[in-house]
Amino acid sequence: MKYRLIVSIFLLVMMLEGMVEAAKGGIGRAGVRGRGRGRIYSARMPVIIPGRNTNSGYYENKDGARIIKSSHFELDYMLGRKITFFCMARGFPRPEITWYKDDIELYHHKFFQVHEWAVGNDTIKSKMEIDPATQKDAGYYSCQADNQYAVDRRGFRTDYVMISY
């Protein structure tokens, strides 16, 4: 039951984020890339599930997963260099952090690494690195922190730049 609820919440959050991104001019604007266009700013957005009592305290639970620090900028990277994003979350039990690119979960491969550190019994730090970066690495990245009480997510846009001499 808990798993089904978490999956439902995740899908609803993804759908709502997509609508917000489209309204801001981010995702869905074909061919628009580069600095200053379609900037995405991360913000905590309340999720309301139809038919659910919003006074239940699920999202306001003091032990719920909350991202307390994260990368908060649009990143332009040079091809062949390293891309790094950071996410730190707090909650009890300690949240798990999952990384996504264009709303698809990222798995480890030889150019992608995630480093995590537990801090106390309620905080986790996570750093995601891609080295070397290629054109395919441009996109919308996000980190998601979740535990049994809440889910929180932050996003970061990245695009490559070409230096010509």
ABEGO torsion letter per residue (X at the ends): XAAAAAAAAAAAAAAAAAAAAAAAGBBGBBGBBEBGBGBBBBBBBBBBBBGBBAAAGAAABAABBBBABBBABBBBBBBGBBBBBBBBBBEOBBBBBBBBBGGBBBBBBAABBBBBBBBEAABBBBBBBBOBBBAAABEBBBBBBBBAABBBBBBBBBBBBBBBX
